């Protein structure tokens, strides 16, 4: 698999002449010395660098399995009549191992993207063209590499640190770098991206900006508990605002809106850019008519197992009159039974399984909550509360009653859960706040005590060993371990 991931270091699949942001590299492979000759070549290269993100966030083994299904926000609907593909159950129940079929996609997609941007960064300064355009491309490359390593270190811990193109088979296998070393590189790359990237007002929609780089830096500092650094960088983020209506954030006619800082781009149609996670997140088995009742278009029935289904716990986490609840969660009748589903990604589309929804990664609301956390952890809760209340006010809620540092911290944790529900934040939040073991063991006990409340058919329940070992990190895929002599 390493050969597959890093094969593009010698052959780069980036031919083509269009400059569409969604352009996917063609199958034609050209040597780097032949291909990279002009600004247009590097524009195509950076377009191709974004492409692995679409695969990582879409499909049955998407990032959502590790960010949401692992947590108390979502679960699966056990189907005793279809046991052919149950890898998602193992992630949810903490029974997965390094042979999992669900979690390697994130690992491979991140390294595929890293390999592509390493190629760009190694060659771009050797080709003369407009300096501002070159800085923009380099800034995007640095951001994407930082973003992928931040993803890898949070989910897998120590991983190999590849910073230049690989030219030999031996170079594909590197020792594991410590988390400290990886974080230093992430910060360096994100800082570089910040200096090179334009702001949102002048950047092509869908591409990362200086605001994206600042938000990533702020997130890294938050995770590292470098509160003053987080406050400083987050306060420099300008040019964004909360949309008045929460549901409008996700409307497909409103992509890359004033609140959007970074989102994964998808495009409905037959070009290969469409999203489909709305369908992945529907309960199964479900008839064609039952799906059509929600989408309004001709549908097929589904007989497998439903994943990323909102739990009773997340449904109960919303305060009365919180406008985010109905925007986030709706209900579908499946095989005659009512189940919740994620409503954020439910928008009109023409073809079954072919949707136009983007995936939100960073929004301005999260910047406000990051700022609230940084200030509160600096023991300035009174300065943190106004940022928290901006998010609450948009949701139609009164100002928080929290005042002490502890109470404000707990209020921020609760607010992040409902504001960012189903955006792949919950598991990492549980880890960051030191709550993963406590919350997930308590949650597992509830599931085992009343499995029917968590969508198990009568007579079925999770495995006895489920939720007994709450592992913080995911294992590096077995196929990687087998090929790397350093592991």
matplotlib code that plots the C-alpha trace (Angstrom):
import matplotlib.pyplot as plt

x = [0.0, 2.9, 3.9, 0.4, 0.3, 3.6, 3.7, 2.9, 6.3, 7.7, 4.5, 2.1, -1.4, -2.1, -2.7, -5.4, -6.0, -9.1, -8.7, -12.0, -11.4, -13.2, -11.0, -9.8, -6.4, -6.7, -5.3, -2.5, 0.8, 3.7, 7.1, 7.5, 10.3, 8.1, 4.9, 5.7, 6.5, 4.0, 1.7, -1.2, 0.5, 0.7, -2.9, -3.9, -1.6, -3.2, -6.7, -5.6, -4.3, -7.7, -9.3, -8.5, -10.5, -13.7, -13.2, -12.2, -15.4, -17.8, -18.9, -19.3, -15.8, -15.7, -14.2, -17.6, -17.1, -14.1, -15.4, -19.1, -19.9, -17.1, -18.9, -22.2, -23.7, -24.4, -24.8, -25.9, -29.2, -28.4, -29.7, -29.7, -30.5, -27.5, -24.2, -22.0, -20.6, -20.5, -17.1, -18.9, -20.3, -16.8, -15.7, -18.8, -18.4, -14.6, -14.1, -12.1, -8.4, -5.7, -7.5, -10.5, -12.1, -13.4, -10.6, -7.7, -9.4, -8.5, -4.9, -4.4, -6.3, -4.2, -0.9, -2.1, -2.8, 0.6, 2.4, 0.8, 1.6, 5.1, 5.6, 4.3, 6.4, 9.5, 9.2, 7.3, 10.1, 12.0, 9.3, 9.0, 5.5, 3.6, 4.7, 1.2, -0.2, 2.7, 2.4, -1.3, -0.6, 2.2, 0.0, -2.7, -0.2, 1.2, -2.3, -3.3, -0.2, -0.7, -4.4, -3.6, -0.9, -3.2, -5.8, -3.3, -1.7, -5.1, -6.5, -3.4, -0.8, 2.8, 3.0, 5.7, 6.5, 7.0, 8.1, 9.6, 8.8, 9.9, 12.3, 13.0, 11.1, 13.2, 12.1, 8.4, 9.1, 10.0, 10.2, 7.3, 7.8, 6.6, 3.5, 5.6, 7.6, 4.5, 2.8, 5.9, 5.7, 1.9, 2.4, 5.3, 3.3, 0.1, 2.1, 3.7, 0.3, -1.0, 1.7, 1.2, -2.6, -5.0, -8.1, -11.6, -12.6, -10.0, -9.6, -11.5, -14.5, -13.8, -10.0, -8.4, -7.6, -5.5, -8.6, -8.5, -4.8, -5.5, -8.4, -6.2, -3.5, -6.0, -7.4, -3.8, -3.1, -6.3, -5.5, -2.0, -3.6, -1.5, -4.3, -2.5, -1.3, -4.8, -6.4, -3.8, -4.3, -8.0, -8.6, -6.9, -9.6, -11.7, -14.0, -16.5, -19.8, -22.6, -25.5, -28.7, -30.4, -28.6, -30.2, -28.9, -25.3, -25.9, -28.2, -26.6, -27.4, -25.4, -22.0, -18.9, -21.0, -20.0, -19.7, -17.7, -14.0, -13.2, -15.5, -15.0, -16.4, -18.8, -20.9, -24.1, -24.0, -22.2, -18.7, -17.7, -17.7, -21.1, -21.5, -23.7, -23.3, -27.0, -27.8, -25.1, -26.7, -30.2, -31.5, -31.8, -33.6, -35.8, -38.2, -38.0, -41.2, -40.0, -36.9, -38.9, -41.2, -38.1, -36.3, -39.2, -37.5, -37.6, -35.5, -34.4, -34.9, -31.9, -31.5, -28.2, -27.4, -27.9, -24.9, -24.4, -27.9, -28.5, -28.6, -31.3, -28.4, -27.7, -31.4, -31.8, -28.8, -30.7, -32.4, -36.0, -36.5, -33.1, -33.5, -30.5, -32.4, -34.8, -32.1, -29.9, -32.2, -35.4, -37.3, -37.9, -40.2, -38.2, -39.9, -42.8, -40.8, -39.8, -36.1, -34.0, -31.6, -29.1, -31.0, -28.1, -27.3, -30.8, -31.4, -33.2, -31.3, -32.2, -30.6, -30.6, -27.3, -26.0, -26.2, -24.8, -23.9, -20.5, -19.0, -18.3, -14.8, -14.4, -17.1, -16.9, -19.1, -16.3, -13.9, -16.1, -16.3, -12.5, -12.0, -14.4, -12.5, -9.1, -10.2, -11.9, -8.8, -6.8, -9.1, -11.1, -14.6, -16.2, -14.4, -15.3, -19.0, -19.8, -18.3, -20.3, -23.5, -23.1, -23.5, -26.4, -28.2, -28.2, -29.8, -32.6, -31.4, -30.9, -27.5, -25.7, -26.2, -22.6, -20.3, -17.4, -14.5, -15.8, -19.3, -18.3, -16.0, -19.0, -21.2, -18.7, -18.5, -22.3, -22.5, -19.9, -21.9, -25.1, -23.6, -21.2, -23.3, -22.5, -19.5, -16.9, -16.1, -17.6, -15.0, -12.1, -13.8, -14.3, -10.6, -9.5, -11.6, -10.5, -14.0, -13.7, -13.3, -15.9, -18.5, -18.2, -18.2, -21.4, -22.9, -22.1, -23.7, -26.9, -26.9, -26.4, -29.0, -31.7, -30.6, -34.0, -33.8, -30.7, -32.4, -31.5, -34.3, -35.8, -33.5, -30.3, -27.7, -24.1, -21.4, -20.5, -17.0, -18.3, -17.3, -15.0, -11.7, -12.1, -9.0, -8.2, -6.1, -6.9, -4.3, -2.2, -3.6, -2.1, -1.2, 1.1, 2.6, 3.4, 5.3, 7.3, 10.3, 10.2, 6.8]
y = [0.0, 2.4, 1.8, 2.8, 5.9, 7.3, 6.2, 9.7, 10.9, 9.5, 9.7, 12.6, 12.1, 15.8, 16.2, 18.5, 22.1, 23.2, 25.4, 24.3, 24.0, 20.6, 19.2, 15.7, 14.7, 12.5, 9.0, 10.2, 10.1, 12.4, 12.5, 15.6, 17.0, 17.0, 18.1, 21.0, 23.8, 26.6, 28.2, 26.3, 23.0, 23.9, 25.1, 21.7, 20.1, 22.0, 21.1, 17.5, 17.9, 18.6, 15.6, 13.0, 15.0, 14.3, 10.5, 10.8, 12.6, 10.7, 7.1, 4.3, 4.5, 8.3, 10.5, 10.6, 7.1, 8.2, 11.6, 10.9, 7.2, 6.7, 9.0, 9.3, 11.4, 8.7, 5.0, 2.2, 0.4, -3.3, -5.5, -9.2, -10.1, -8.5, -9.3, -8.9, -5.4, -4.6, -2.8, 0.4, -1.5, -2.3, 1.4, 2.4, -0.3, 0.0, -3.4, -2.4, -3.3, -2.6, -4.9, -2.6, -1.9, 1.5, 3.5, 3.0, 5.3, 8.4, 7.3, 6.6, 9.7, 12.0, 10.5, 10.6, 14.3, 14.8, 13.2, 15.4, 18.7, 17.6, 17.2, 20.8, 22.3, 20.6, 21.9, 25.2, 27.6, 26.2, 27.5, 31.2, 32.8, 35.5, 35.8, 36.3, 33.3, 31.2, 32.2, 31.3, 27.8, 27.3, 28.6, 26.1, 23.3, 24.2, 24.4, 21.0, 19.3, 20.8, 19.9, 16.2, 15.8, 17.4, 14.8, 12.0, 12.9, 13.4, 10.1, 7.9, 9.5, 9.0, 8.6, 8.8, 12.4, 12.8, 16.3, 15.7, 13.6, 10.0, 8.8, 5.3, 2.4, 2.5, 6.2, 5.2, 3.6, 6.1, 5.7, 7.0, 10.6, 11.7, 13.7, 16.7, 16.6, 16.3, 19.2, 21.4, 20.7, 21.4, 24.8, 25.7, 24.7, 26.5, 29.7, 29.6, 29.1, 32.1, 34.4, 33.2, 32.9, 35.7, 36.5, 35.2, 38.3, 37.7, 33.9, 31.6, 30.1, 26.7, 27.2, 27.7, 31.2, 33.0, 32.7, 28.9, 28.9, 31.0, 28.8, 25.7, 27.3, 28.3, 24.7, 23.3, 25.7, 24.8, 21.1, 21.8, 24.0, 26.9, 29.3, 32.6, 31.7, 30.5, 33.8, 35.8, 34.1, 33.6, 37.4, 38.2, 36.2, 38.8, 38.8, 36.2, 36.4, 34.1, 33.6, 34.7, 31.4, 28.2, 26.0, 28.3, 27.3, 23.9, 25.0, 23.9, 27.2, 28.9, 27.1, 28.9, 31.5, 34.3, 31.8, 29.2, 29.1, 25.7, 23.1, 20.0, 20.8, 18.5, 19.0, 17.1, 15.5, 12.8, 14.2, 12.2, 15.1, 14.4, 13.7, 10.9, 10.9, 11.8, 8.3, 6.7, 8.2, 6.8, 3.9, 0.5, -1.6, 1.0, 0.8, 2.8, 4.6, 5.5, 7.1, 8.9, 10.3, 12.3, 13.1, 13.5, 11.7, 8.1, 5.9, 2.4, 0.4, -0.4, -3.6, -3.2, -1.5, 2.2, 4.2, 7.6, 7.6, 10.3, 8.8, 9.7, 11.4, 14.0, 14.5, 15.2, 17.5, 20.4, 23.0, 23.9, 26.2, 25.6, 26.3, 24.0, 20.9, 20.7, 21.9, 19.1, 16.1, 14.9, 11.6, 8.9, 5.9, 2.8, -0.5, 1.1, 2.4, 6.1, 6.8, 10.0, 10.9, 13.7, 16.5, 18.9, 17.2, 16.7, 19.0, 18.7, 16.8, 15.1, 11.6, 9.1, 8.8, 11.9, 15.0, 18.5, 19.0, 20.2, 19.0, 21.8, 21.6, 25.0, 27.6, 31.0, 29.7, 27.4, 30.3, 32.0, 28.9, 28.4, 32.0, 31.4, 28.3, 30.0, 33.0, 30.9, 28.6, 31.8, 32.4, 35.1, 33.7, 37.1, 37.8, 34.3, 34.5, 37.1, 34.8, 31.9, 34.0, 35.0, 31.4, 30.9, 34.0, 32.8, 29.6, 31.5, 30.8, 33.1, 34.2, 31.5, 31.4, 30.1, 32.5, 30.5, 29.1, 25.5, 26.3, 28.2, 25.3, 22.9, 25.3, 25.5, 21.7, 21.5, 24.3, 22.7, 19.5, 20.9, 23.7, 21.3, 18.2, 15.7, 17.7, 15.2, 17.2, 15.2, 12.3, 14.7, 17.0, 14.1, 13.3, 17.0, 17.7, 14.4, 13.0, 10.1, 7.3, 8.6, 9.6, 6.5, 4.0, 5.6, 5.7, 2.1, 1.1, 2.8, 1.0, -2.4, -1.7, -0.7, -1.7, -1.2, 2.5, 2.5, 0.9, -2.7, -5.2, -7.1, -9.9, -8.2, -6.1, -5.0, -7.5, -8.0, -6.6, -3.4, -0.1, -1.9, -0.5, 3.1, 3.5, 7.1, 6.4, 4.3, 1.7, 2.3, 0.0, -3.5, -3.3, -0.3, -2.1, -5.1, -3.0, -0.8, -2.3, 0.6, -0.3]
z = [0.0, 0.6, -3.0, -4.0, -1.8, -2.9, -6.5, -7.6, -6.5, -9.8, -11.9, -11.4, -12.6, -13.3, -17.0, -18.3, -19.3, -17.4, -14.3, -12.7, -8.9, -8.9, -11.7, -11.0, -12.4, -15.5, -15.8, -18.0, -16.1, -17.0, -15.4, -13.1, -15.2, -18.3, -16.7, -14.3, -16.7, -16.1, -13.7, -15.2, -14.4, -10.7, -10.7, -11.9, -9.3, -6.4, -7.7, -7.6, -4.1, -2.7, -4.4, -1.7, 0.8, -1.1, -0.7, 2.9, 3.9, 1.6, 1.4, 3.8, 5.4, 5.7, 8.3, 10.0, 11.3, 13.4, 14.3, 15.1, 15.1, 17.7, 20.0, 21.9, 19.1, 16.6, 16.4, 14.0, 13.6, 14.0, 11.2, 12.1, 8.5, 7.0, 8.7, 5.6, 6.3, 9.9, 10.3, 11.4, 14.3, 15.6, 15.4, 17.3, 19.9, 20.4, 19.0, 15.9, 15.4, 12.8, 10.3, 10.3, 6.9, 8.0, 9.5, 6.9, 4.4, 6.5, 6.9, 3.2, 2.0, 4.2, 3.0, -0.6, -0.3, 1.6, -1.3, -3.8, -2.0, -1.3, -5.0, -5.5, -2.8, -4.1, -7.6, -7.6, -6.9, -9.9, -12.3, -12.9, -12.8, -11.0, -7.4, -5.9, -7.8, -6.7, -3.1, -3.2, -4.5, -2.0, 0.8, -0.1, -0.2, 3.2, 4.7, 3.3, 4.5, 8.0, 8.0, 7.1, 9.7, 12.3, 11.3, 11.5, 14.8, 16.5, 15.3, 15.1, 17.3, 16.2, 12.4, 9.7, 8.8, 5.0, 4.0, 0.5, -2.5, -2.3, -5.1, -4.0, -2.5, 0.7, 1.3, 1.5, 4.9, 7.6, 11.4, 13.5, 14.5, 18.0, 18.4, 19.5, 16.3, 14.2, 16.0, 15.5, 11.7, 11.7, 13.3, 11.0, 7.9, 9.1, 9.9, 6.5, 4.9, 6.8, 5.4, 1.8, 1.5, 0.5, 2.5, 1.7, -0.2, -3.0, -2.9, -5.3, -3.5, -2.1, -1.7, 1.7, 2.8, 5.4, 7.6, 7.2, 8.2, 11.3, 12.3, 11.9, 14.0, 16.6, 16.7, 17.1, 20.0, 21.6, 21.4, 22.8, 25.5, 24.5, 25.4, 24.9, 21.5, 20.6, 21.7, 19.8, 16.4, 16.7, 17.4, 14.0, 12.0, 10.2, 7.2, 8.5, 10.2, 11.6, 9.2, 10.9, 10.2, 11.2, 8.6, 5.8, 6.6, 4.9, 2.1, -1.2, -2.8, -0.1, -0.3, 0.9, 2.7, 5.0, 7.9, 6.0, 6.6, 5.0, 3.5, 1.4, -2.1, -3.9, -7.0, -8.0, -11.4, -13.4, -13.4, -10.3, -7.8, -6.1, -2.4, -1.1, 2.7, 3.2, 1.9, 4.0, 7.1, 6.5, 8.6, 6.9, 5.9, 4.3, 1.3, -1.8, -1.0, 2.5, 1.1, -1.6, 1.2, 2.4, -0.9, -3.3, -6.1, -7.3, -5.0, -4.4, -1.2, 1.0, 2.9, 4.8, 8.0, 8.9, 10.3, 11.9, 13.2, 15.9, 19.4, 22.0, 23.9, 21.2, 20.6, 24.3, 24.4, 22.8, 25.0, 24.4, 21.4, 20.1, 16.3, 15.6, 16.5, 13.6, 11.2, 12.4, 13.0, 11.2, 11.1, 8.6, 8.7, 7.9, 7.7, 9.4, 12.4, 12.9, 13.2, 13.4, 10.6, 10.1, 8.4, 7.8, 4.6, 3.3, 0.4, -3.0, -5.7, -8.9, -8.8, -6.0, -4.3, -6.0, -3.8, -3.9, -0.3, 0.8, 4.1, 6.7, 8.3, 9.9, 10.5, 12.2, 15.0, 15.9, 16.0, 18.5, 20.6, 20.4, 21.6, 24.4, 25.5, 25.2, 27.3, 29.9, 30.3, 30.9, 33.8, 32.0, 32.0, 31.9, 28.6, 27.2, 27.8, 25.1, 22.4, 23.7, 23.8, 20.1, 19.2, 21.5, 20.4, 16.8, 18.0, 19.6, 23.1, 26.1, 27.4, 29.4, 33.1, 33.6, 35.4, 37.1, 35.0, 35.6, 34.7, 31.5, 30.5, 30.8, 28.9, 26.1, 25.9, 25.7, 23.1, 20.9, 20.9, 19.6, 17.4, 15.6, 15.7, 12.9, 11.6, 12.9, 16.1, 19.0, 19.4, 19.2, 21.7, 24.2, 23.9, 24.1, 27.2, 28.9, 28.9, 26.4, 28.9, 31.4, 28.8, 26.6, 29.4, 30.8, 27.4, 26.7, 30.0, 28.9, 25.5, 27.1, 29.8, 27.2, 23.7, 22.2, 23.1, 20.9, 17.9, 18.5, 17.6, 20.5, 21.5, 20.3, 22.1, 21.7, 22.3, 26.0, 25.4, 23.7, 25.4, 27.9, 26.5, 25.4, 23.2, 22.5, 19.3, 16.3, 15.2, 12.2, 9.4, 9.4, 5.8, 6.6, 9.6, 7.5, 4.9, 7.3, 9.0, 11.6, 13.0]

ax = plt.figure().add_subplot(projection="3d")
ax.plot(x, y, z, "-o")
ax.set_aspect("equal")
plt.show()
